[in-house]
Amino acid sequence: MTYSGFWRRFGAVCIDGFILWIVYMILMIVPFFPQVLWIIISTYYHVAFETSPLRATPGKALLGIAVIKPDGRKLTIKDSIIRHLMSFISSALLCAGYFMALFTEKSQTLHDIVADTIVVKEKFAENDFWQIFVAQSKIIFATDKHSDIHVEKKFDGQSLEELYSLYQKGILTEEEYNRKKEEYLSRI
């Protein structure tokens, strides 16, 4: 596991910031747009992506990094909310919380330490951010049993090969792969 460096993380923050800035500018057209709604939208953006199979926002994924727990698990919704809300404190401290990544053993920021997360280098073979974002949105709003539910892919005639490919790319865990393989084989 290779920890991400400061500059790669900074670049990811800039990309995500630009994406969110575009959304913000569009929403500013709405009269009396409340700032608290902006915090909710920003938090939702990070939570939906960081808890998805990508484990990364578009900015992070484009620069080849992902957010995980130190034991390699994917973040829960709670982990991601804590991490994102603490990032506001990292910023409020004249960005000192971000600069901590330069001096900590695992390149962790203040919000990583509080949420018990790490940012690692990751290779993304297939960057289908928006498809996963929409699927993850449906999961977040449809149920509170998030940790057991993952993005469902529709399989065509090459189902087992595609399923194995998702497993190889790290989108499915071994347990998910075996469960989905059994489900698929039982339908044949």
NORLINDA-V294429 format. One line per field, one symbol per residue. ss: DSSP state (h for helix, s for strand, l for the rest). psi: psi as a letter, one per 40 degrees, with the letter a starting at -180 (. if undefined). burial: + if it has 9 or more other C-alpha atoms within 8 Angstrom, else -. Layout:
# NORLINDA-V294429
ss=???
psi=???
burial=???
This chain:
# NORLINDA-V294429
ss=llsllhhhhhhhhhhhhhhhhhhhhhhlllllllhhhhhhhhhhhhhhhhlllllllhhhhhllssssslllllllhhhhhhhhhhhhhhhhlllhhhhhhhlllllllhhhhhhlssssslllllllhhhhhhhhhhhhhhlllhhhllllllllllhhhhhhhhhhlllllhhhhhhhhhhhhhhl
psi=hhiiiddddddddddddddddddddddedhifhhddddddddddddddddeiddfiidddddefiihiideeiiiiddddddddddddddddffedddedddeidffiidddddefiihiiihhdhggddddddddddddediegddehihhihiadfddddddddddeediiddddddddddddde.
burial=--++++-++-++++++---+---+-------------+---++-+++++++++++++++++-+++++++----++++-+++++++++-+++---+++++++--+--+++++++++++++++-------+--++-+++-++-----+---++----------+++-++-+-++----+--++--+----
